[in-house]
Amino acid sequence: MLERHTHRDPHGSTAVCLSRCGITRVLAAAVVLACVVPGAIAQLAPERLYYGFGQRISIDVTPPAGVADSLRIRLYDPASGAVAAETSCASGRVDLAGLFPRLWTTREPRVLYAQLMVGTEPHGPPLVLDPRLTPDTARLIDPGTLEPTDDLVRGVPMFEGTLREAAGDRSTPVTFSALRVYPERDVVLHTDHGPMRFRLRPDVAPNTAYNFRHLAEGGFYTSVIFHRIINELDNGTRFVVQMGDPSGTGMGGPGYMLDLEPSDLPHGFGVLSMARAGDPNSAGSQVFICLSRTGTSGLDARYTSFAELIEGPDVLNSIASVPTDENDRPVTPPVVERAELVDAAPYPERAAPLREQPIMLDSGR
């Protein structure tokens, strides 16, 4: 039996929850089964998706037509946006680890982007270089006692690593086992109100971002409705629109659960985040799109934010304005007709994420 419910968190925000029973939980690593098929204009293409620690990272370098020299690969650090390293390269098959030994020798592995440069000009989407690390599992913790709790209202998700560090325990090492390497793609949700384009943020939530990409690429988000719309909370602040359940009931998912990830992307207008049950490690395919920073700031650290809107703010506002009943269900639910992966822009040319919008629409209630 599956049951949907909402609750208020200690900050006064309505939490986005779907309680599920009878769904078998599987490891997140098994979720992100994948295929990497380079797009036609991709300039850097990995030989495979995963590279074990210390192995050659074979990628194909395909320059623009008529270009044979002045090729370089630049590594960007998304945390700062700065260039982390750069070196010249040849066209054809190259070993990225040979060009950048730091990929395996670093003591602080984190997501980087590899961008092909011709002179000073970037070409094609970058490659996401995603370290596979020992996961840090979250539990519901009573903030007063720091003990595990089943209280969905008082309980706060906290990560095992944070709890061990607070207790002075640094005995559990983090293992760096592999790199996941793939061309960066944006996800376009084609809705009956128009398209919305999202940039995934594997730098803040790698497994969650890849899970959404995997489901979008596999056709999971086809003819899926927005089953929940809360344009305004009782205090007048804008909240969220929610989708991702092909059953349309708000109770369904992909048949597995995904662990909470410690994202530091603030919830705000256009930010895409995972819906879940009271158990912090119960996400799957349902997502919500935030409508304001003011209304959703209380969800930070409780839900995994993993993407941001870069095109289609008018579409989001149109969906949010659809009239709803007393249970926040749209009278005529908007539909995601299909999801599409499209090549991301070169890293230096990426569009800025859309932020707070001045528009305030009637909730329709």
N, C-alpha and C positions, 0 to 999 in steps of 0.2 A: 504494500500500500504506500502511496506517495502522498505527502501532504504539504501544501504551501502555507507559509505564514510569514508575517512581518513582525518586527519588534523595534522598540526604540533603544538606542544605545545610550550610554551614560552622558554623551555630549548632546543628546536631544535630537539626533538625526534618525530618520527611519532607516533601519538596516535592510539591505536587499537580501532576502533569504528564500531558499527553497529547500524544505526538508525532504529527504529521499530515504526510503527503506527498500531493501532488497536489491540494491545495485551493487554489484561486486566491485570492490576497489582494486585497481591494479596500479602497478608502479608507473610513475610519469614517464619513465624511460621507455616503457612499452607503448605509451600513448603516441609518441612522436615518431611513428614509423614513417618513412619518408621516401620521397623521390626528389632528386635534384636534376631537373632538365633545364639546362641553360636556355634563356630566351634568345631569340634570333639576333638581338643587338648586344647581348652580353659580351663584354670584352675580356673578362676574367671568368673562367669556368673551372670548377673543381672536378677532378677525376672521379671522386666519390664524395659521399656525405660526411663520413667519419674517418678520422685519422688518429690511430692510437698514439699514446705519448711517445715522443722521440722519433716517430716515423717521418719519412719524407712526405711533404704536403704537395702532391703533384697537381698543378693547375695549368690550364692552357691559356696562353696570352695571345689574343687575336687583335692586332692593331687595326685602326681604320684603313680602308682601301688606299693603297699607294703610299702608306707610311711604313718605313723599315727601320728607322732609328729614332733616337730621342725618347725611347720608352722608359718609363719609370713606374715603380709601384710605391704608393704612399700609404702608410698606416695612420689612420685617424683614431684618436681616443675620444669616444662619444661623451665621456664624463666631462671633458673640458672643451671638446671641439678642436683641440690642437693637433698638429702633426706629431705623431709619436716617433716615427722613423720613416726613412725614404731611401730607396736605392734604385740604380738602373737595372734593366732587365732586357732580355732578348724576347723575340716572338717565339711562339711554339710552346712546348712543354717545359716548365721550370719547377724547381723545388722551392716553395715559399719558405720552408723552414731553413733551407740553406741560405736564402737571401736574408732572412731575419731570424737568426738563432735565438733571439730573445723570446720567440714564441714558445719555446720549450724550456728556456732557462729562467724565465721570470719567476720571482717568488710571490708575485701578486697577480695571478692570471685573471684577466677580465676581458670582456667583449671588446674587440677592435674591428675596424672596417678597413679592408684593403681596396684601394682605388687605383685603377690604371690611369696614368698620366702620359700625355704626349707633349713633351716640353712642359709648359705650365698649364695645359688645358686637360681637364678630366674627361674621360670617355667611358660611357656605359655605367651600369649600376655597380656599386661596390660589392665585395664579398663580405659576408658576416663571418667573423672568426670567433666562435662561441666555445669557451672552455667548458669541458664536462667535469664538474666538481662534485664532491660528496654533498648531497643535499642537506639542507638545514630544515628540519621538520618543525612545524608549528603546533602548539597545543593551546587550549583555552586555559588561562591562568587567572586566579583571583588576584587583582592588583594589590590588595592589602596584605595577603599572606604569601603570595608568590607560589601558591599550591595549585595543582590542577583542579578544575571545577567543571561542572556540567551546566552552570548557570549561564544561559545564552545572553542575558541582559548584562550582568555584572562581569562576566568573563571577558578577558582581553586576549586576543591571539598573541602569543610570544613564542620566539624561536628557541630551540634547544641550545643553539650556540650562545644566544644572549643570556639564557639562564645559567649555562655553565660558566660563562665569563663573569657573571655577577657573583657566582659562588667561588670564583678564583680557580676554576678547573680549566686548564688549557691542555689537558692530556689527550684529547681526541683530535687527531690530525685531519686536515682536509686533503683528500687525494685528488690530484689532477691527473685524469686518466686519458683524456682525448680532446680533440677539437672537432666541433661540428662546423662544417664550412659550406656555405650556400650563398647564391646571389641574393641580394636584398630585393624583396618585392613588397609593394604596397598592396593593400586589400581594398577593393572597391565593392561596396554593397550597392547593388542595383535594386532600388526600391520602386514601388509604384508612385512615390512622391519625387523620385529623381535619384541620382547617384550620390553616394558619400564615399570619399577616399580617405583611408586611414594609413598612417605610417606606423608600422610595428616598432616596438622598442625592446628588442632583445637585450639591450644593455641594462635595462632595469628589471626585466622578468623574462629570461630566455626560454624557459620551458613553457610558460603561459603563452608568450608570443608565438612560439613555434607550433603549439597545439592549435591555436586559432588559425594560423596559416595552413596547417595540415587539414583541418576541417573545411576551410574555405576552398582549398584546392581540390578536395575530394568530393565537393558537391553537397556537403552536409547542410549548408545554408541555402537551400533551394525551396522556394515557396514556403518560407517560414514567416510567421506573423510577429509583429510587436504585440505581445500579449499583455503588457503592463506599461501604462503611461502615467507618470505623476509630474505634470507640468509645474505644479506648485504644491508646496507643503502648507500646513496650516498657518505658518508664519509668513507666507507669501513668497518665500524663496523658491527658485526653480530647482527641481530634483533630477529625475532620470527617466529615460525610456528603456525598456527591456525587451530582448528577443533571444532567440537561439534554441528554442524547443520545437522540433518539427511536429510534435503532437498537438501543439497549440494550446495545451492545458496549463502550461507553466510548471508542470511536474516532471517533465521528461529531460533526457540528456543523451549523451553519446554511448552510454553503457559502461562508463568508467568514471573514476574520480581523479581529480588533479590536485596536487598539494598547493597550499598557499605559498606564494613567493614574496620575499621582503622587498617590494617595489618602493622606490622613493619618488616616483612620478606623482605629483599632487593631483588629486581629483579636481576637475574643473571643466569648464565648457568644452565639449568635444572629446573628452578623455574616455577611452573604452576600458572597462574593468569587468572582472569576473563576478557573476552572481554565484552564490553558494548557499549551503544550508548552515545550521548552527555550527557544525563541525567545520573548523577552518580549512580542513583538507577535503572538501567535498564539491569543488568546482567541476565543471565538465564542458558544456557547450553554451550555456546561457550567459549572456553578457548584458551589461547596461551601459548606456552612453550618458554621460553627465551633462546637465543643462546649465550649471553654474558652479562656481567655486564656493560661493557662500552656502549653498544648499548641500554640498557634498563633501565639504572639508572634514566632517566628522567620520568619513569612511576611510581616510588615510590610515595606512598600516593595518586596517581590518580586512580590506579587499585588495586584490591584486590588480592594479592599473598597469596596462601593458601596450597601449597604442593611443595615438592622438589624431584628431580630425585635421586634415590639411586641405580638403575641398568639400563643399556642400553644406555650409552652415545654414543656408536657407532651407535645405531639405530637412535637416535635423529640427529646425524650428517649426516647419510644417507638420512633421510627424508629431512633435510635442503638442501641437495645438488641436489634435483630433479629440473630439468629445469622448468622455469616459463615463462609466457607470460608477456606482458607489463602491465598487471593489477595484477601481482603477483599471478596469478592462475597457479597451476602446470599443465604442459602439460599432464602428466599422474599422477593424484592425488594419493598419498599414502592413504591407507585405514586403519582405526581402525576396525579390524574384530570383536572384542568384548572386553569388559572390565570385569575384574574379581577382586573380593575382596579376599585377602589372609591374613591369620593371620600374624600380625606384630611380629617381634622378641621381646623377653623380653626387657623391657626398658633399662637395663644396657648393652645389647648386640646389640643395634641397630646400623646399618651401618651409617657411616658418609655420609652426602649429597655430591653429586658430584659438584665440583666447576668448574671454568673456564677451558676450554679445549684448548690446544695449537693449535689444528687443525684449518685451515682456508680452507674452500672448495669453489670451484667456484660456483657462484650463478646460472650458467647455462643460463644467459641471453645473 
